Amino acid sequence: MRQLPVLKAATPAVAGPHEKLLIGRDAHKSVVSGLILSGIEPVWGEPQ
């Protein structure tokens, strides 16, 4: 499965509070922080 980069501005459009979103382990910490502050639970995937 190919993983696309997560854009900070687009995450609220694809997942809402109390939902999960697949992100790569190499995602920047600001992306992870933005997800957590938005109430979205990050689910870690291995980058290729």
C-alpha positions, 0 to 999 in steps of 0.5 A: 500500500502506498502512503501519501504525505499528510498535509496539516491543512487537509487532515480535518477534511479527511478525519474528524474528532475521535477518528483514526488516521494512518500516517507514516512513522517518519511524519514530522512532529508538527503533523502528529501534534496537529492531529492530537490537538484536532482530536484525531488519533494517529495510527502508525504505518511503516514508510517504504 
